[in-house]
């Protein structure tokens, strides 16, 4: 009935009809803009954050369920979300469940990286191409990394899409946000809810440090970052400690401010964490950017 109403009004009050139509169109455009802004803001945050595990179809399971899945080795590529301690648990489980030992086994590749680069991906691909020697007929690849570059992930993409029937990959990373969506879709994700012993014992102090960082002044936050960078330079801490610190800040912002009121800070944290995965990121610039957006 709207066309009929507008036709009658146009013949009787043309000026009012035109004005009303323009106002209605502007209202619809404004509503659409607000809606799209919210959608574009929410998706990247939820995609990268472990607190929103149901987003983007990432398959997460408990420790027990994940180990049952590994017991069958029904998938060729697994990603564990946790710390270095998972490496030893995984190696032990593979030995007990599949009689695949890491010791003196040319078919068992395991290595720890601060940052997994494209050269490391090429090395992995090269080793993958040789057939297994052991009687089990399987080649195991266990990669533990605190970070992984975009170039490395793109290089791994083809390998994960079409792995050899004898190959099984296990990636152990501190957070799912490190992985590109295209790579995520080819991995069976496992989150254990556990962290390194050092991290677990320091949860309370870490939350307190993040809370103090949020509540203090901008100048004081800059000094805290300066101290953190000094510790990293002296190898008392690592880049992963900085990322973990950002995670603690993010969690508190979610709790205390929510997504809407904490939008600027959450966006700044997501940008900082994304660029920290580069080969040589400017840690000072990224952390100060977060500090100034709290």
C-alpha positions, 0 to 999 in steps of 0.5 A: 500500500505504500506506493498508493499512499505516496502517490496520493500525498505527492499529488496533494502535498508534493513538498512534504512528501519529498522531504519525508522521503529524503528523511526516511532514506537518510534514516535507513542509511544511518541505521545501516552504517551503525549496524555495519560498524558494529558487525565489522568491529565484533567479528575480528575481535571474536575471531581472534579471541579464545573467550569466543570459541564458537565464532568462525567455526573453530573446533575446540575440545577438552583435553580428554576429548582431544586426546581421544581424537588423537588416539585415533589420529583421524586428522592430519593437522592439530593445533594445541592452544597452551604452553610448552608443557603440552609438548611433553604431554603430547610426546608421552601420549604418542608413545603410549597410545601409538608406540611412536617414540621421539627418541632416535626416530628419524620419522619424529620431527620436533622443534621449538621456535620463538617465531616460526618463519617462512624458512622454517615452513620450507624446511618442514615441507622438505622433510614432509616429502620423504617417506617414513622409515619406521615400521609405524608408517607415520611421520610426526611433526611437533612444532612449538612456537611463540609466534608464527609469521603470515608468510610462514602460514601461507607457505604451510597452507598448501601442505595442510590442504594436501598432506601425505597420508603418513603425515600428522602435524601438531602445532602448539601455540599460546593463542589461536589469534596467531593463526590466519582464518584460512589456516584455522579451517584446516586445523583441528583445534585443541584448547586445554585450559592449562598454561605453563607452570610459571604462567599458572602460578603467576595468574593472580599477579598478572591480573593485578599488574594488568589492573594497575596498568589500566588504572594508572596515568598514561605517563605511568603506563609508558614507564611500565612499558619501558621497563617491560622492553628493558627486560625483553632486551636483557632476555629476562622476558620474551615477546610472548610475555608482552603478548600475554600482558596484552591478553590480561589487559584485554580480559580485564577490559572485557570484564570491567568495560564491556565490548562497547565501552572498551572498543577503542582499547580492544581495537588497539590491542588487536592491532598490536597483537597482529603486528607483533607476529611480524618478523621484526615488529616495533614493540615500543611503538605497538605497546605505547599505542595500546597504552595511549588508547586505554 
